[in-house]
Amino acid sequence: MSGAGLTLPATGGGISDETVAFAAELTDRSGKAPVIEAALARATGRPRPLPVRAVLAALACLALDDRPLFLTEATRLLFCQLSPASRRLLKVTGTVTTQRAFLAAYRRVRYCFGAICPVMDPSALPKNRRLSQADLKARTRPMTHAQAEAARSRLEAFINALLEASISALTDAERAASDGSAGLDATPVPLFSRGPSKRTGLCASDPDGGWYVREGDHREREDDKGKPLRKICWALEATIATMARPPGTRHGCPNLATGLALARPGEDPGGTGARVLASIAARGHKTGWLGYDRAYTQALPARFHLPARALGYKPVMDYRDDQLGIQANTGGAILVEGTWYCPALPGPLITATTSLRDHAITRDLYDQQITARGPYQLKHKDGPGADGYQRLSCPAAGHRPGLICPLRQASRSPRDGRAKVLQPPPEPPRICTQTAITIAPGTGARYRQDLPYGSPAWHKSYATLRNTIEGLNGLIKDPAHQALAQPARRRVRGIAAQSIFTALLLMAANIRKIRAWRALTARGKARITRRARRRRTSLRDYLPDG
């Protein structure tokens, strides 16, 4: 791929030859059309008259032009609206002039797309019928767990290749401006299907979905009091990662979607998020700060937090009320809201965040208490290395102790206003007697983060990373463009088809962001070039006429 990026097609005026060529280029850059063709190849039978590349390019054109992703629209585009040059580019033969010919062409498109999805469909459930539980079980095709995992891997590789193709439109300079920071979040993808009925006992016509609830883990239909929750829909859950700019840095590139995976709502969010991050790293993207909400904080460490750190990400997270205060301990050191501290950290500082959320203290006092935690924070001595182990030492130890402690005689002078330990542990633990302690990567892995929780640096980073991914969620749900929240624009059922549609919409959103970014920077450069003079008046303005 060229480091110059791609020239984006002009907007407005429908789907031009330029747009078709651009969509075909994105399809080629994904590299997946030949893979699917190879999977569909048969030694016998009539050759398939419509190539996979043509169908994918047609759907990409629809997404780029903000049209619904209907197979009928793809048929109309391929056989009725494209110029002869564009049809030759996509290797589409024949045109349509009658309704009967259109139906025949539509069958070709539907057959081709219907052949693409089973190659990477991790679901064995039948679609398009509201069946009883007995019929659903009888019609479910045999599939082992290993087969489902392999199909899911193929599906996620395919949709992330589409995203990567849109990212390749960036120039090398634009891509290099990203430092690897990212935001991660899950958002509902409503399905064109009613949910299962308790009254009739019939399943959903798209049984790959599940009930999505905005509260909790997105899958519980009742609250803790047994009251039904109202913010609910039958949907899949899209886990999306986006580029993000850490606060205080120059914004050198658009924040594009970089990773995607779909699953049932609330089904292993940590594992799904880890697969998205692994896909991003495997495609050569840098890793940096990673912002995510409390749904991922409560994930199992082995499913999400440890894999994210192994990939090189540095978490920036929030906590539920029952996760505040002391979260772990080792060798006498205590983990308080993600950071390791001296065991003599005063109680009011440990419970500062809990007191703030209970409205027991003011925000100003809270900020002072968070700042007061600083001298008690363990000092970094070594690591973490490739194995994740790190060495931390007592804040009162060393040549420049930041804390006065009676257990460390060298820290007691000079008396220069440093914080002082008033109640040291009666039985000093290892952190108080050794030069340093070694902390394993799994100790407190669910809660550990590099920025002190509640500090100004944490607030700026968390707000920036979270706002970036929430902004992307809103962008792709804009009814005037990608309209991800409108299931009637994506009517083919099944997780495989919906994953492809969602990837195409994110791909189009990336291109829209690149176009807006380049227009914005071009206007900025023009303003700099045509900067108005600072001196509003000049002596020459007073020259008499004639």
KEKOLMI-972095 format. One record per residue (C-alpha): x, y, z. Coordinates in Angstrom, 2 decimals. Example, Ala and Ser with C-alpha at 12.3 -4.5 7.8 and 13.67 -1.06 7.14 Angstrom:
12.30, -4.50, 7.80
13.67, -1.06, 7.14
! end
This chain:
0.00, 0.00, 0.00
1.19, 3.51, -0.82
2.16, 5.82, 2.02
0.30, 8.62, 0.24
-3.04, 7.20, 1.34
-6.11, 7.33, -0.87
-7.84, 10.19, -2.63
-11.42, 10.18, -1.41
-14.30, 10.35, -3.89
-16.38, 13.50, -4.07
-19.60, 13.56, -2.07
-23.04, 14.27, -3.48
-24.47, 13.34, -6.82
-24.98, 9.66, -6.10
-22.61, 6.79, -6.76
-20.18, 7.79, -9.49
-17.52, 5.77, -11.29
-15.04, 7.33, -8.88
-16.99, 6.00, -5.89
-17.21, 2.52, -7.43
-13.47, 2.46, -8.09
-12.82, 3.62, -4.52
-15.11, 0.93, -3.05
-13.43, -1.71, -5.23
-10.03, -0.50, -4.00
-11.13, -0.79, -0.37
-12.44, -4.30, -1.06
-9.13, -5.24, -2.67
-7.14, -3.78, 0.20
-9.07, -5.91, 2.68
-7.75, -8.96, 0.85
-10.78, -11.06, 1.81
-12.65, -11.43, -1.49
-10.12, -13.96, -2.91
-10.18, -15.87, 0.39
-13.96, -16.24, 0.23
-13.81, -17.14, -3.47
-11.37, -19.92, -2.61
-13.65, -21.16, 0.19
-16.64, -21.21, -2.20
-14.78, -22.86, -5.08
-16.27, -26.15, -6.27
-14.77, -28.63, -8.72
-18.17, -29.47, -10.18
-21.31, -27.57, -11.04
-21.99, -24.39, -12.95
-19.63, -21.47, -12.24
-21.10, -18.75, -10.07
-21.90, -15.81, -12.41
-21.37, -13.01, -9.88
-18.01, -12.51, -8.10
-17.82, -11.91, -4.35
-15.80, -8.76, -4.97
-18.69, -7.19, -6.91
-21.24, -7.81, -4.14
-18.93, -6.48, -1.41
-18.04, -3.42, -3.49
-21.73, -2.74, -4.19
-22.59, -2.90, -0.48
-19.62, -0.63, 0.26
-20.94, 1.87, -2.30
-24.33, 1.86, -0.59
-22.71, 2.47, 2.79
-20.54, 5.29, 1.42
-23.63, 6.91, -0.12
-25.63, 6.62, 3.15
-28.16, 4.23, 1.59
-29.83, 1.26, 3.30
-27.88, -1.98, 2.94
-30.56, -3.84, 0.99
-29.65, -6.62, -1.41
-32.31, -5.23, -3.75
-30.46, -1.91, -3.75
-27.17, -3.71, -4.43
-28.86, -5.49, -7.36
-30.25, -2.24, -8.73
-26.83, -0.62, -8.44
-24.93, -3.46, -10.12
-27.32, -4.13, -12.98
-29.24, -0.87, -13.52
-27.22, 2.13, -12.36
-23.52, 1.46, -12.95
-21.81, 2.62, -16.09
-20.34, 0.03, -18.48
-16.84, 0.94, -17.24
-17.79, 0.29, -13.59
-19.45, -3.03, -14.49
-16.30, -4.10, -16.32
-14.24, -3.12, -13.26
-16.41, -5.33, -11.03
-16.75, -8.06, -13.71
-20.53, -7.82, -13.74
-22.06, -9.14, -16.94
-25.45, -8.22, -18.37
-27.94, -5.46, -17.67
-31.53, -5.45, -16.47
-34.40, -3.92, -18.43
-37.48, -5.85, -17.22
-38.92, -6.85, -13.86
-38.32, -10.53, -14.61
-34.69, -9.85, -15.43
-34.34, -7.83, -12.22
-35.66, -10.74, -10.13
-33.19, -13.06, -11.82
-30.33, -10.64, -11.08
-31.55, -10.27, -7.50
-31.39, -14.05, -7.07
-27.76, -13.93, -8.17
-26.91, -11.24, -5.62
-28.87, -12.95, -2.85
-27.28, -16.31, -3.64
-23.78, -14.81, -3.59
-24.30, -12.99, -0.28
-26.02, -16.08, 1.11
-22.94, -18.09, 0.19
-20.56, -15.59, 1.82
-22.18, -15.67, 5.26
-22.05, -19.45, 5.99
-18.28, -19.44, 5.40
-17.86, -17.49, 8.64
-21.13, -17.92, 10.54
-20.48, -18.98, 14.16
-24.19, -19.59, 14.76
-25.94, -22.91, 14.09
-29.43, -21.50, 14.66
-32.02, -21.22, 11.86
-33.11, -17.72, 10.82
-36.22, -16.07, 9.36
-38.76, -18.28, 11.17
-40.50, -17.88, 14.52
-40.27, -21.46, 15.72
-41.26, -23.27, 18.85
-38.46, -24.41, 21.10
-38.82, -27.99, 19.83
-38.66, -26.93, 16.18
-35.75, -24.59, 16.91
-33.81, -27.43, 18.47
-34.67, -29.80, 15.63
-33.56, -27.33, 12.94
-30.34, -26.29, 14.62
-27.51, -27.69, 12.55
-24.76, -29.69, 14.28
-21.74, -27.57, 15.20
-19.01, -28.25, 17.73
-17.52, -25.57, 19.96
-14.25, -25.72, 17.98
-16.13, -25.19, 14.72
-18.00, -22.22, 16.16
-14.77, -20.68, 17.44
-13.08, -21.15, 14.06
-16.03, -19.55, 12.26
-16.05, -16.65, 14.70
-12.32, -16.12, 14.10
-12.92, -16.01, 10.35
-15.80, -13.57, 10.79
-13.86, -11.20, 13.02
-10.81, -11.38, 10.74
-13.06, -10.46, 7.80
-14.80, -7.48, 9.39
-11.58, -6.10, 10.86
-9.93, -6.41, 7.45
-12.68, -4.14, 6.10
-11.96, -1.61, 8.84
-8.24, -1.80, 8.15
-8.91, -1.11, 4.47
-10.59, 2.17, 5.42
-7.73, 3.06, 7.77
-5.29, 2.51, 4.89
-6.79, 5.61, 3.26
-4.73, 7.63, 5.76
-1.32, 8.90, 4.71
1.75, 7.69, 6.59
2.00, 11.08, 8.30
-1.62, 10.97, 9.42
-1.29, 7.43, 10.72
2.00, 8.16, 12.50
0.30, 10.98, 14.43
-1.66, 8.42, 16.47
0.16, 7.36, 19.65
-1.87, 4.18, 20.11
-4.31, 5.46, 22.71
-7.77, 3.97, 22.31
-11.30, 3.95, 23.64
-13.27, 0.72, 23.98
-17.01, 0.35, 24.38
-19.98, -1.87, 23.52
-23.07, -0.48, 21.81
-26.32, -2.19, 20.74
-26.98, -3.13, 17.12
-30.79, -3.50, 17.02
-32.02, -6.37, 14.86
-34.84, -6.50, 12.32
-36.65, -9.03, 14.46
-39.01, -9.25, 17.37
-37.71, -10.97, 20.44
-38.96, -14.36, 21.68
-42.50, -14.42, 23.01
-43.33, -15.81, 26.45
-47.02, -15.90, 25.56
-46.73, -17.99, 22.38
-43.46, -19.76, 23.21
-42.01, -18.84, 19.82
-38.38, -17.85, 19.32
-37.19, -14.70, 17.57
-36.91, -14.68, 13.79
-33.25, -13.76, 14.38
-32.30, -16.02, 17.30
-28.66, -14.89, 17.21
-29.62, -11.77, 19.19
-30.52, -11.18, 22.80
-32.24, -8.63, 25.00
-30.07, -5.54, 25.38
-30.54, -3.50, 28.56
-28.69, -0.23, 29.05
-28.15, -0.83, 32.78
-25.89, -3.39, 34.43
-24.23, -5.95, 32.20
-26.70, -5.31, 29.32
-28.51, -8.64, 29.64
-30.57, -8.67, 32.87
-34.23, -7.88, 32.04
-35.18, -7.10, 35.66
-33.58, -4.92, 38.30
-32.55, -6.08, 41.78
-36.16, -5.64, 42.95
-37.65, -7.76, 40.18
-39.03, -4.76, 38.30
-38.86, -5.07, 34.48
-36.41, -2.68, 32.84
-37.82, -0.54, 30.05
-34.71, 0.52, 28.09
-34.53, -2.74, 26.21
-34.33, -3.99, 22.64
-33.61, -7.22, 20.75
-30.11, -6.71, 19.49
-26.55, -7.82, 19.07
-23.79, -6.03, 20.94
-20.97, -4.44, 18.92
-17.68, -4.02, 20.74
-15.85, -1.16, 19.04
-12.39, 0.30, 19.58
-11.37, 3.69, 18.27
-8.24, 5.77, 18.05
-8.12, 8.50, 20.69
-5.93, 11.48, 21.42
-4.57, 11.82, 24.97
-5.10, 15.25, 26.49
-2.42, 17.85, 25.89
-1.22, 16.39, 22.59
-1.60, 17.81, 19.10
-4.51, 16.36, 17.16
-2.69, 15.02, 14.11
-5.18, 12.53, 12.67
-8.90, 11.65, 12.77
-10.03, 9.21, 15.45
-11.08, 6.19, 13.40
-12.69, 2.91, 14.38
-9.93, 0.31, 14.49
-11.55, -2.86, 15.84
-14.95, -4.56, 15.89
-16.62, -7.72, 17.13
-20.28, -8.66, 17.60
-21.80, -10.98, 20.18
-24.97, -11.42, 22.20
-25.51, -8.65, 24.78
-23.57, -9.30, 27.96
-21.91, -12.45, 26.57
-18.29, -12.39, 27.75
-17.67, -8.65, 27.24
-14.12, -8.98, 28.55
-13.18, -11.77, 26.16
-14.78, -9.95, 23.23
-12.93, -6.74, 24.10
-9.64, -8.62, 24.38
-10.15, -10.14, 20.91
-10.79, -6.68, 19.46
-7.60, -5.32, 21.05
-5.60, -8.35, 19.90
-6.81, -7.82, 16.33
-5.70, -4.16, 16.45
-2.23, -5.06, 17.74
-1.87, -7.90, 15.21
-2.47, -5.42, 12.36
0.51, -3.33, 13.45
-1.19, -0.51, 15.33
0.59, 1.05, 18.27
-0.73, 0.54, 21.81
-1.11, 3.18, 24.51
-3.71, 4.39, 26.99
-6.97, 2.46, 26.94
-10.17, 3.97, 28.31
-13.23, 1.82, 29.08
-16.28, 1.88, 31.35
-17.26, -0.16, 34.39
-18.61, -3.05, 32.31
-15.02, -4.01, 31.55
-13.73, -3.24, 35.03
-15.81, -6.13, 36.40
-14.61, -8.59, 33.72
-12.47, -11.53, 34.73
-8.78, -10.46, 34.76
-7.70, -13.49, 32.75
-10.30, -12.67, 30.06
-9.60, -8.95, 29.66
-7.26, -7.02, 31.95
-4.22, -9.28, 31.72
-4.52, -9.77, 27.92
-4.89, -5.98, 27.47
-1.74, -5.32, 29.50
0.13, -8.12, 27.71
-0.66, -6.36, 24.41
0.87, -3.15, 25.77
-2.24, -1.15, 26.72
-2.35, 0.98, 29.87
-5.87, 0.93, 31.35
-7.74, 4.06, 32.44
-10.92, 2.89, 34.20
-13.69, 3.78, 36.63
-15.07, 1.72, 39.54
-18.44, 0.78, 40.95
-19.28, 1.85, 44.49
-18.52, -1.64, 45.84
-15.06, -1.61, 44.19
-13.71, 1.50, 45.94
-11.17, 1.66, 48.74
-8.69, -1.16, 49.31
-8.87, -3.59, 46.39
-5.86, -5.90, 46.97
-2.72, -6.24, 49.06
0.65, -7.97, 48.84
3.73, -7.79, 51.04
2.01, -5.14, 53.16
1.36, -2.82, 50.23
-2.28, -1.95, 49.62
-3.96, -1.33, 46.28
-6.31, 1.63, 46.68
-8.37, 2.45, 43.60
-5.80, 1.14, 41.17
-2.56, 2.42, 42.76
-0.20, 0.77, 45.25
0.28, 2.66, 48.52
2.07, 2.41, 51.84
0.11, 0.40, 54.46
0.08, 3.53, 56.68
-2.16, 5.44, 54.24
-4.66, 7.24, 56.53
-8.24, 5.95, 56.57
-9.86, 9.20, 55.37
-7.66, 9.10, 52.28
-8.60, 5.47, 51.60
-12.32, 6.21, 51.79
-12.18, 9.59, 50.01
-14.04, 8.51, 46.88
-16.69, 6.65, 48.87
-17.23, 9.75, 51.00
-17.58, 11.92, 47.90
-20.18, 9.64, 46.30
-22.08, 9.54, 49.61
-22.00, 13.38, 49.60
-20.17, 13.31, 52.94
-17.39, 15.62, 51.69
-17.14, 18.40, 49.15
-15.39, 18.19, 45.79
-12.69, 20.61, 46.99
-11.92, 18.46, 50.04
-11.91, 15.36, 47.84
-9.36, 16.92, 45.50
-7.18, 17.77, 48.49
-7.39, 14.20, 49.80
-6.50, 12.73, 46.40
-3.46, 15.04, 46.30
-2.57, 14.00, 49.86
-2.37, 10.36, 48.73
0.67, 11.20, 46.58
3.43, 10.97, 49.23
2.17, 7.51, 50.28
2.35, 6.07, 46.76
4.96, 3.33, 46.32
7.96, 4.32, 44.23
8.70, 2.61, 40.95
11.99, 0.74, 41.14
12.00, -1.66, 38.20
9.70, -3.15, 35.55
7.22, -4.21, 34.60
9.20, -6.38, 32.24
8.05, -8.68, 29.50
6.68, -11.07, 32.13
4.67, -8.30, 33.83
6.43, -8.37, 37.21
7.43, -5.03, 38.72
9.45, -3.89, 41.70
8.11, -1.18, 43.99
9.75, 0.35, 47.05
8.61, 2.17, 50.19
8.07, 5.92, 49.66
10.17, 6.60, 52.81
13.15, 4.62, 51.49
15.98, 5.70, 49.22
18.14, 8.81, 48.95
15.20, 11.18, 48.45
12.32, 9.88, 50.58
9.02, 11.58, 49.95
7.56, 10.46, 53.28
8.76, 10.67, 56.87
8.35, 7.29, 58.61
9.66, 6.22, 62.03
10.43, 2.78, 60.57
12.91, 4.34, 58.12
15.46, 6.29, 60.14
17.04, 7.91, 57.10
13.70, 9.53, 56.21
13.37, 11.41, 59.50
15.66, 14.24, 58.49
15.51, 16.89, 57.35
12.12, 17.95, 58.72
11.02, 19.91, 55.69
7.23, 19.70, 55.72
6.93, 16.30, 54.08
3.99, 14.11, 55.01
4.63, 12.03, 58.14
3.44, 8.55, 59.07
1.72, 8.93, 62.43
0.67, 5.32, 62.97
3.14, 2.84, 61.39
2.12, -0.83, 61.32
2.78, -2.50, 64.70
4.22, -5.52, 62.88
6.07, -4.08, 59.88
5.39, -6.08, 56.69
7.90, -6.74, 53.92
7.34, -3.39, 52.18
8.51, -1.69, 55.42
11.59, -3.85, 55.98
12.88, -4.69, 52.50
14.43, -2.48, 49.86
11.58, -3.36, 47.48
8.90, -5.95, 46.86
7.98, -7.77, 43.66
4.36, -7.57, 42.54
3.06, -10.26, 40.20
0.98, -9.21, 37.16
-2.08, -11.06, 38.44
-2.18, -9.34, 41.84
-5.00, -6.81, 41.75
-5.04, -7.08, 37.94
-8.74, -6.23, 37.68
-8.27, -2.79, 39.28
-4.69, -1.69, 38.56
-4.09, 1.41, 36.46
-1.08, 3.65, 35.94
-2.74, 7.01, 36.66
-3.82, 7.70, 40.28
-7.59, 7.47, 40.37
-9.33, 10.82, 40.85
-6.22, 12.87, 40.03
-6.35, 15.67, 37.41
-4.34, 13.50, 35.00
-6.79, 10.62, 35.43
-9.83, 12.86, 34.95
-8.44, 14.38, 31.74
-7.43, 11.04, 30.24
-10.59, 9.17, 31.20
-12.87, 11.93, 29.97
-11.02, 12.24, 26.67
-10.89, 8.51, 25.94
-14.49, 7.86, 26.95
-15.86, 10.88, 25.10
-14.03, 9.79, 21.97
-15.63, 6.34, 21.82
-19.05, 7.67, 22.83
-18.74, 10.26, 20.09
-18.06, 7.52, 17.56
-21.11, 5.59, 18.79
-23.23, 8.67, 18.20
-21.67, 9.28, 14.78
-22.50, 5.84, 13.41
-26.07, 6.08, 14.73
-26.74, 9.38, 12.95
-29.99, 8.74, 11.00
-28.78, 10.96, 8.17
-25.74, 8.79, 7.52
-24.86, 5.30, 8.84
-28.00, 4.95, 11.01
-26.72, 1.90, 12.92
-29.62, 2.20, 15.37
-32.22, 1.65, 12.62
-32.54, -2.11, 12.01
-34.93, -1.68, 9.06
-31.93, -0.53, 7.01
-30.15, -3.88, 7.65
-32.72, -6.61, 7.08
-30.68, -9.76, 6.42
-30.74, -11.78, 9.63
-27.94, -13.56, 11.43
-24.79, -12.53, 13.26
-22.61, -13.05, 10.18
-24.68, -10.74, 7.96
-25.09, -8.13, 10.70
-21.34, -8.18, 11.41
-20.61, -7.51, 7.74
-23.16, -4.70, 7.60
-21.84, -3.12, 10.79
-18.26, -3.29, 9.47
-19.32, -1.64, 6.20
-21.08, 1.15, 8.11
-18.03, 1.70, 10.32
-15.86, 1.69, 7.21
-18.06, 4.41, 5.69
-17.94, 6.36, 8.97
-14.14, 6.20, 8.91
-14.07, 7.58, 5.38
-16.49, 10.33, 6.41
-14.22, 11.25, 9.32
-11.12, 11.29, 7.11
-12.89, 13.54, 4.61
-14.02, 15.94, 7.35
-10.56, 15.93, 8.92
-8.80, 16.76, 5.66
-11.29, 19.51, 4.90
-10.79, 20.96, 8.37
-6.99, 20.91, 8.17
-7.10, 22.37, 4.65
-9.22, 25.28, 5.90
-6.85, 25.73, 8.82
-3.85, 25.93, 6.51
-5.70, 28.40, 4.29
-6.48, 30.59, 7.28
-2.81, 30.57, 8.25
-1.79, 31.44, 4.69
-4.31, 34.28, 4.43
-3.84, 35.60, 7.97
-5.14, 39.12, 8.37
-2.62, 41.78, 9.21
-2.49, 42.71, 12.87
-2.23, 46.44, 12.24
-5.77, 47.48, 11.48
-4.84, 50.95, 10.24
-1.90, 52.31, 8.30
-0.60, 55.77, 7.61
-1.19, 55.05, 3.92
-4.93, 54.91, 4.63
-4.86, 58.66, 5.16
-3.41, 59.55, 1.78
-5.68, 62.12, 0.07
-7.49, 61.14, -3.09
-5.81, 62.07, -6.37
! end
